[in-house]
């Protein structure tokens, strides 16, 4: 099978028939062997009834209904686990992603050898309240991950099948699949300018809270990707540094006090000096960070996937 299309959806009953007809038209024109996986993420409208009808008419279309609304990451993870195509393409089901982009996305994976191709909606039809936070988010993601993509959150992406089978998407991590792929050893990542279509049906399912969650997830994935297997390298270094700063300040205060005592110079009691409490707090924080690193290291060493390394080839 050439292509698996994974399309997560939530309350998109109006657009599904048009989307599947458009995909089928593009696939037949390019003679692709394909499947469409429509992942119903707990829709409250008639999306599932529409999916059942489409699937009955077109055997290339398969539907998966989740028991409740788990979120886009969960829907993608379910779709990835069932995708059989050599190339897996993700797209939103609201018709803002054009199926006409599929042949070029497939070509970059199948013929040009990329591991992952991320869409870049250079021209967007979104309000400023959405585009400005998106630009800020993408800038932060580029700086943190070292992957220079213009649009991390574009739903239109293509992957080698081995990529989607090697990453686990959970929480709100669908925004960072390129980072997860790079972490898994698939670093041949590029982007392609794609057309962004204005919304034809319904309303957006995402609010401003997704940007807050996005930045929190960025911090999480940056930390986990760098220190997930070696937490002591973060907590231990930071804890040691804090302890040394506190110890140095405490030594300086104690030295000044002893010097004053032996030279009969009037001096405050150590307990009355603010520096004493700063030094004491720094040392306590340093010890706590060091212990946190030690505990995290013990947990990491006992994790079931501690030696789960991806082997690319054998002879």
N, C-alpha and C positions, 0 to 999 in steps of 0.2 A: 504494500500500500504506500502511495506517494505521500499523502498529506492527511494529518488529523487536525481538524479545526476544533478548538476548545472555546466555547462561548458561555461564560457564566452570565446569569441573568436574574433579575428580581423585578417582578411586575412589568413585563415587557410584552404583553399579549398583542398589542397593536403592531409591533414591528417584526415579529418572528416569521410570519409567512413570507413577507417581502424579503427579509434577510436570507432565508433559506433558498428562495427562488433565485435571488441574485447570486448566491454562492454556487448553486447548481449550474447556472448559466456560464459563470466563469470557468468552472471545473470542466464542463463539457467542451467549451471552446478550446481549452488547453490540453484536453485528453488526459486529465489527472484521475488516478484512482484515489478515492478520498472517503473520509467519514466526517460527519459533523457531530460533535458531542455538545448537546445543549444541557447545561447544568443549571437546573432550577433551584435557586438558593432560597427555598421556602417562600415562594411568591404567594401573595394573598388574592391575586386576581385570577383570571382564567388562563394563565400562561401554560400550565401543565396540560389542560385540555387541548390547547392549540398544538403543543408539542406532540401529543399522542396522535392528533390528526395528521400532522406533517409526517411523522414517522411511519404512519400507515400508508401514506402515499409515496414516500421516498425512503427506501431501505438504507440509504446512505446516512440518514439522519437518525441519531439515537438520543434518547432523553434520559437524564438522571435527575430524580427529584430528591432533594435533601429534606429531612424531616422538619427542619426549621431554618431560619435565616442565620447561617453561621458566618457569613462574610465572604468577600471575593477571594481571599487567600484560600479558605477551605474549599470553595467551589473549584478553584484552579487545581488544587492538590488532588481532588477527586478525579478531575478530568485528566490530569497528567498520568495518574496511576492506570487509567484505562486506555490511553492513547496508543494506537498501534502503528501509526504512520511513521515513515522514515524522518519526515519533517513535521513538527508540531507547530501550529500557528494559533495564537490566541487573539481574540478580538471581542469587543463589547457587542452586545446584542441590540443596542439602541439605534443602529444605523449611522452612528457617527464615525464608525470605522468602515472604510470602503473595501468590499471584497475584490475590487479591481487591483488592489495592491498585492494580492496573494501570489501571482506568478513571479514577481520580482523578489518577494520575500523568500519564496521557495528556491529560486535560482541562486540567491546568495548563500544559502545553506548547502544545497545539493551540488552546485557546480563551482562555486567560488570558495567553498571550504570553511566558511565561518561557523562558529559554534552557536552564536546567538546574534540575531539582528533585531535591534530595537527601533520602533517607529519614532519619527520626530515630526510632530505636527507644527511645522514652522509658522503656518498661518492658522490661527485658531479663531473659532467663533464663540468664545466664552466672554463673560463680563469681566471687567477689570478686577472685581472682587475675587475672581478665581485665577486670572492669569498672573497677577502680581505675586500672590503667595506661591504660585507654582514655580515662577522663575526663581524666587528666593530659595525654595525647597530644592530645586535642581542644582542651584549653585552650591548649596551646602552639601548635597549628596556627592557632587563631583569632587569637592575638596576632601571630603572624608574618605571616599572610596578609592580615589585615584582612577576612576573610570570616567572618561570625558564624553558623556552623553548629554545631549541637550534636553531630553525628555525621558526621565526614568519611569514616569508613571503612565506612559502611553500604553493603552491596552493592546495595541497591535504590535505583536512581536512574533518572531519565528525562531525555532530552536531545533537542534539535532535531537532526535529521540533520546539519546544517551544523556543529554543535559537535563531534560525534565525528569528522567528516572533517577538522577543523582542529587537532586535538590529537594528539600522538604519545605513547603510553603505553609506557614501557619500564622496565626495572629493577623497582623496587617502587613506581612512581609512581601506581599505581591509587588509592592513598589520597588523592592530591592532584589528582584530575581537576578538581574545582571551581577549584583554583588555576590549573591549566593552562588551563582554559576562560576564566577571568578575564584571564589573561595574553594569550590569543588575541583578546580584545576582547569576550567574551560575559559581561557583568557582571550581567545580569538573572537572578540566582540566588536561589532560595528553598529552603525545606525543608518537609517534610510529615511529620507523625507517622504512623508505620506500625507494624503489629503485628509483634512478634518472637515467633516460635514456638520452643518448645523442640525440641532436636534429636531426631529420630525414629529415624534410622538412623546407624550408623557413629560415628566420633569426629572431633573437630576436626582440621584439617590444619595448623593454625598453632600454633607454640610461642611462648615468651617472647621469642625472638630477634627476632620481628617488631616488637616495640616499640622495641628498640634500633635496628634497621634503619629503622624509621619516623622516629625522631628525626633520624638521620643524613640520611635523604632530605629531611626538612623543612629542614634547614640547606642542603642542596644546592639544592633548588628555590627557597628564599628568595633565596639568593645569585644563582642563574642568572636568576631573574625580574627582579631589580633591577639586576644588573650584567652580565648575559650579553652585551649589546650594547655595553657601555661599561666594561670591566674596569678601565681606567685610573682611572676615577672612584673605585674602591675602593682598589686597590693603590697608585695614585699619591698619593692623599690620605694614606693610612695611612703610606706610605713617607716622604713629605715631612715629616709630623708627627714620626715617629721620628727622622729625620735632624736636624730642627731642635732637638728635645729633646737629642739627643746633642751637637750642635754648641754649644748654649747651655751645657750642663754643662761641656764641654771648655773653652769660652771663660772660664767662671767660674773653673775650676781654674787655667788658665794665667794669668789676671789675678791671682789670689791669689798664685801663685808669683812672678810678676814684682814684685808689690808687696813681698813678703817680701825679695826679692833687693835691691831698691833702698833698703829701710829697715833692712837688717841684722837682720831678724826671723828666727829659726830656723824652718825649714820643711822638711817631708819632700820627698824626691824625687818628682816627678810619677808615676813608674812604680811607686811604693810606695803610691799612693793608690787605694783601691777605686773611687772616683768616676771615675777615669781610664778604668778598664776598662768601667765602666757606660756612659760616654760613647762610648767606642770601639765597644762592642757595639751601642749604639743607632744609631750612624751606619752601621755595616755592615748591620744589619737594614734600616734605611731605604733604603739603596742597593739591597739585594736585592729589597725589596718594589717599589720603583720600577721596577727592571728586569723583575720578574715582570709588572707591569702593562703595561709597554711590549711585552713578548713576547706577552702575552695579547691586547693590542690589535691587534698585527700578525696573529695567528691569526684573531681575530674579523673583521678587515677582509677576510681572504681566504676566509672561510667561504662555502660555496655558497649558504646561505640568508640572507646578510647583508642583502639587500634584499627579503626575502620578506614583504611586507605584505599583510594580508587586506583586499580591497576589498569593501565591503558592497553598494554600489549604484552604478550609473552611469546617466546619462540622455543 
